[in-house]
Amino acid sequence: MDSIEISRQSAGRFHAAAVATGRDPWKPYAFACAEAARRLIDVAKVPAGDVRLFGGRAVYDPDALLIIHEDTGDDFASAFLVAHEIGHVEFDGQDEADKTSEVDPLRASEAVPVGVDRVIDYSQRQRREVQMDLFAREFLVPRPWVRKLHLEEGATAATIASRLGAPHAVVSQQLLDALLLPAIEIPASKEVENKPLKPDQQEAATHEGTPYLLEAGPGTGKTQTLVGRVEYLLTKGIEPSKILILTFSNKAAGELSERIGSKHRAAAASIWVGTFHGFGLDIIRRFHDHLKLPHNPKLLERTDAIGFLEDEYPKLGLKHFKNLLDPSASIKSILDAISRAQDEVIDAGGYRVLAEAMLESATAPEEREAAERSLEVATVFAAYEKMKVAKGRVDFGDLVAMTVRLCETNADVREYLATRYEHILVDEYQDVNRSSVRLLKCIAGEGRNLWAVGDVKQSIYRFRGASAFNMARFDREDFPGAKRGRLTVNYRSVEEIIDAYLTFAEEIPSVRGTEIGLRANRGKGGERPEYQAVETADQEIAAVAEAIEELHKKGYAYRDQAILSAGNERLGRMTEGLESLDVPVLYLGSLFERDEIKDFLSLLSLLVDRRAMGLLRVGGQKAHAIPLADVAIVLSSLKADDCEPMKWVERLKTLPPLSQKGLVGLQSVAALLAGFAPDANPWTVLCTVLLDRTRVAAVVAEAEDIRTRSRGIAIWQFMNFVRSQAGGQGFPLSRLLTRIRRLVLFSDERDLRHLPAAAQGIDAVRLMTMHGSKGLEFRAVHIPGLTNSSLPRSPNALVAGTIIPPDGLIDGATGKAVDAVKEALSEEQQCLFFVALSRARDRLTLYSSTQKSNGADHPRSPFIDRLDGRIDIRRVRPMKALTASPEDSPVPLTFDGPFAFTDHQLALYERCPRRFLYTHILDVGGRRNETAFMQLHAAVQKVIDGIGGKEPSLAELTASLDVLWANHGPTDHGYEKEYKRIAVQLLSFYSETALGSEIQPVPLLRLAVPGGEIVIRPDQVLNAGGKITMRRVDTGHKGSKDSESLATAAFFIAAHAHSSDSAVELVHLSDGEITPVAMTTRVLANRRKSIDKMGTDVQAGRFPLNQSRTCPRCPAFFICGPLPDGPMKKNLG
Amino acid sequence: MSTFRDPEAILDAFAVEATHDRSTLERYLRQYPELAQELIDLSSELRLANVPMSPDGDPVADPELETAWSEFFGCKPQVEPRTEAVNPFAKFKGLAFAKLASALDVPRVFLTAFRDGLVTASSIPEPFTKRFADASGVSVESARDYFAQAQPGLAALAFKSDVKPSHQGQKSFRELVQATEMTEQQRQLLLRECNADGLN
């Protein structure tokens, strides 16, 4: 439990004690002054900027027992300053002076783990200020107090704020914490931290004279030894400011700092503890002028970087990575490759040199292509570097790579670093990459006072360039003369578990032959780890549920049990399954795709969306149910004219008659958002909805069940995210929605899945990935999903989609880079499994299903076989059965006559029936042309549609483009000309496609399906000497399944029905290619069946969601899910 | 910190130094700025003690004495902290400070400005200085000297090495009265003192 929480809770107690003595908490300033007076401290208000403030906003003067604060003109703000200083007096002591320059009454109790905050954590001093801000807020507006006011007296945030004279935001922030987070219990004793070091730990902690690498396997007391080392140094009289501790994560840094601070508070504040990246940022800030960067360069997030590069992309002339439709995916992979290069301190120039060397030595065509691809990456890399310089930004990889280059080339910086720190400690050395090692060499020189600890068996960040090689090379090359030590006693697990994971580890290639034995301090536990083979995937979930319950009966609390999975994908299904079997689980999953969060996003979108699409989701909520038919009436009225967002509220009376229920529902939605304009701050809107206009937060607070509490935690996490949005152009609401789409699209929101620390006490089973389990321990660990296809995954599957670095980029790798990458990834998976196994203290259970969904055998993971002799194997048939996962309930639609869909609509149906429902049946959304590329394609498509199958002369096409470009093209884009050039290129290919043929009138083709028909109008019909060819023209690139898609099949079948010997072709303008369609009879028959099924499903209202990576691009992304109640009648003839 | 050292012991230590030349004096001044006045006095005494006297009691012309005097004056510019030596606030810390403020019938935050050198010396009315000297038990001259020479800064903060001392200049006595919350009675008293001294 950290000191921030401890001080926050004590603030609450001071508040309660003051109230008990008759002080009035509704007069915050007098209340705070009285608390100061109780401590014999006088409070004085002086004008802002008064000399007595010494440039600060508040000062505590111990010699005069006096708090001086600036006159803020607002009692609450002044009270906050006073309470902040009281916090300093309480925790720094009455004799220690303090000056506070900045306070933040809105401070979040936990930082948001996305974007910049993920990189830089608070420094120890900043943490102190955070602590005091939270102390002050809690003292003035304690959580239990506002919770009681809201729950028992029905007070809203607004009423509390106005009575208190406090900002609505401050009360809201406090209410959110009070209602949505569980109360945190502080453990009574801290015995773990005060245990004396064992002899082997002691020896390691006091090593002197040479660089030192401590090999510390799981559960051997690594962190304790590291803290012991720091204490040893402090006892020796080393200046704390001369100690530098580098860790792998901010979380680890925070924990270390806490542990050191619990005994050596003053020292902990002076020791630099943080990540390599955080340290790099410090150096960059200090020497920013050497780097020609602004004083405090802004960090560039990957999501933003993709956006910027997208703009540059058309100019780069790429061939292999050419993507004229949606280059973001390619850019993401290229950025990953760039980041990997930065891990090796290779810049764009260096990348190009390596790629050129590759090209020179290439003999086989695939080698040539690999080299060319690397050259293209170098091109994008250079553009990216230029863009960062122009914008004065640095990215995550720069933080270390740039610092290394600076140190290696600049004597001043080297001198500064060499003298700045005397002792350097590195945690998790197995996870450092080459750039980190080079940085270390800059700081530590020969490393006489370098002390590192790591475990090569737990090296699970290979994809970030971490490598077993760094561990091996520590004493051989990087720091010659270094000594190694090893901790040999495990204090965590029972002997049976240790035996199992060590047996597995013996065969990890970089471990093979080294000494890894551990003595089990706890001895035998009496139970060997177990592997349970179950038949199906659903049975596997039931088996896990039964095992959890069985252990629960034996005294294993739910919170002491964890389920670890190799990937995120399975965890969602596992959560649903366990919940349906009444096992309490705690798992947030993808935050923005959770139901309650989508509800909020849909509601928010109403403020900026003229088409009010969000009603389709909001109307489905019980609190303001609006029948589907009524939603449809409102939506169709908005489609007709482009009124301001929320204007529908004023028009309800003029619309075709709405049901009474619909009217009430619509009015209640309007009331929720009343008074907010499109430029509203989303956090404020949501606070108002949650805390003033509904009892949503209150319901969560009063709930006992884990599912509702998880929902509360998700909402809290979401609110914390929403609050911390950076400024920018456009409405904050639109920016928020766009950012969320991008974060999900590029998987940059993963860290939001981690539970906030405050949730740790909830008694529910933890679900997490193996990666996420690093550093944790549980009494019982369950590892399901151990089939041969999930762990290990084949190296080829692992590298698919990633860009292989050019040969020679990876330091220490000999031979082909691709082999080094595969080898590293293959070893990483073994380490991952090792990490997972070694989290268990008492019980370890592994599971796999033995049957695939199609009934075929599914062999277990070969990793299980490596545990042979150390585990019990048994076949299990669980008693519990999962209820079949509830199918999306059918949409209550009736059709007025037969429907007619185009082949384009059919194509969308094939991609995702749910999206088809929103777009073509419910008639909302439509295409989102969010990027310049999408706009370009829209313009070109319009030109082709307009030509209507006539002879396409280039002059005519470009003339038409000129007209359409103004409305549809990316006209406000800096590189508009480049985009237009591409558009002309596409059209010129289009005009060439018909050369030598006679253009024929385009017929309307029809294909009957159950319930209606598919209507196809070819884009072009050619007659070359009597041979008829019908064409579909697509402006984009050809997808791998395009020639056998349902739409193509429908076109093919209908074309043949129209004239039996006609040929069918697909034209893809971005590729400049024409593909003849040829389908086997069997494929055609299958497609025909699927097309008919579409007809049947549409009639029956079945529109299942086909979830994919590109969901965030879908217009219905936020609303996708349950619909309002039916029925609804539709005419789609 | 330095306030906990025994001044007598320090002065004794200085007295038994082999020489009492300028460098010894400077070394002591640097180390014990709060004893500057005493050290300088003692150094003069020690030097004078060594000066041979003429039968009529007048000091004879003595080159060493000349040197001593010139050294003494030569030291002066570097002896800026000497005023801290008679820091009248030294004995008023914590509750004692609070008592001093109430004895003067001013808020604590009014008084800290004097302690921290934030008041333009020439603007401090003589009656106040006298009252202050009385209440704090120092001579009016010492009080005046202190007000004249105290360097702006919050002493307690200066020990926090990572907090950069920064100050925004000084205020006049009258400005200080205006910028400090106090009872009307207190304010009137202070303004009367100002007016009595003919200060604007």
Interface residues (C-beta under 8 A of the other chain):
Chain A: L40 D42 A44 K45 V46 P47 G49 D50 V51 R52 L53 F54 G55 V59 D61 P62 D63 A64 L65 L66 I68 E96 A97 D98 K99 R125 S270
Chain B: F89 F92 K93 G94 L95 F97 A98 A101 P107 R108 V109 L111 T112 A113 R115 D116 L118 P152 G153 L154 A155 A156 L157 F159 K160 D162 V163 P165 S166 H167 Q168 G169 Q170 K171 A179 T180 E181
